[in-house]
Amino acid sequence: MSEAFENCALGMMSLMLDPESVRPDGRLELRAEGADPASLLVSWLADILFKVEAEGWAFRKFEVAELSEREAKGWGLGEPLDLERHAVLAEVKAPTYHMLELKEEAGHWVAQVIFDV
């Protein structure tokens, strides 16, 4: 499930900018809580989005260090957002619960998140 959380975060970041243009020079702590794994995923993505929008971060990679059914802790690797190097592709307003899916299939976690853009 941690890999699904990391990939959803990277997917969200890819909507906003090209992660390959971001240097993984800094490491920012990420934390989220939820009532269940699906709401935890939304909370995780919302925390990352807050770091981008309010704190001016750009991320290249995500690492989940601890994950339970109700809590996620990890890191975002990146650097301060630089509009000269990080071309903004789109603005993501929020992850939504609309058609949200997080489930295990054949030993792998599958997630679907729709973003409000």
N, C-alpha and C positions, 0 to 999 in steps of 0.2 A: 504494500500500500504506500510505503514511503516513496517508491519510484514514481507512482502515479501522482503524488503530491508535487514532486520535483518537476515532472514533465508538464503538469498543468500550469505550474508557475512559469516555466520556460515558454510554454505556448502563449500565455497571456503577455509575457514580455515581448515575444515575437510579433504580436499584434501592434505593439506600441513603437518598437524600434528594432533594429538589427542587433541581436545579442553579440554577434561576432565583432561588432565595432566597439564593444565594451571591454576594457581591461579588467581582469579579476584582481585588482590591486588591493581592494578593501574587503572587509568581511563584516557584515551587519547582522546582528542577532534578529531572528524572526520567532514570534510566539503566537500561538492561536489556541482558542478553546471553542468547543462546540458541544451540543447536546448529543450528537451522534456523528459517525464518520463523515457523512455527506455535509452536514452543517459545519463540521470542522474544516473540511476542504474549502468551503466558501469563506470562512473566517481567515484561513491561511492566506488565500488569495487576496482578501480585503486588506490584510496587514501588509502584504507586499505592495499592493497598490498605494496604500497610505505612504509607505517609504518612498515610492517613486514620486507621487504627487505633492506631498507635504514636506518631505525632507530632501527632495531633489536627487534621488539615487537612480542609477541605471545598473541593471544586473545582467550578468552573463551566464551564471550558473547558480543552482540552488542545491542545498544539502539538508536533508532531514536527519537530525541527530537522534531525536527521541519522538516516538509516535505511539499513542494509545488511541482508544476509541473516542476520547474526549479532549486530548491535548496533543499539540504538535510543537516541537522546538527544533530550530535549525538555523541555517545561515544562508544569506544571500551574498554571493561573491560578485563584486562589481566596483563601481567608482561613482563619484559625483557626476550627475548629468551635465554634459557639455553639448549644448545645442549646435556647436560648430562641427563636432565629430559624430554625434548621435542624432541622425536624422529621425525626427518623429514621424512615424507612419500613420498612427491613429491615436485618438484619445480613448482610453477605456474608462468608463465611469464607474462600473461595478461588476463583480461577478453576481449572477442571479441564481435563484432557485428554480427558475423556469426550465423544465425538462432536465433537471440536474440528475445525474446518475453517478454512482460509485459502487461498483460491485465486483466480486471475484468470479472469474470465469476460467475454468480449466487451469487453476493454479496461478492465474495472472489477474491483476487488478485493472479494471477498465473504468475510465471516467469520462463523463461528458459534462462540460460547463458551457453555458451560454453567457456571453458578456453583454452588458449594456454599453454601447459605444455612442 
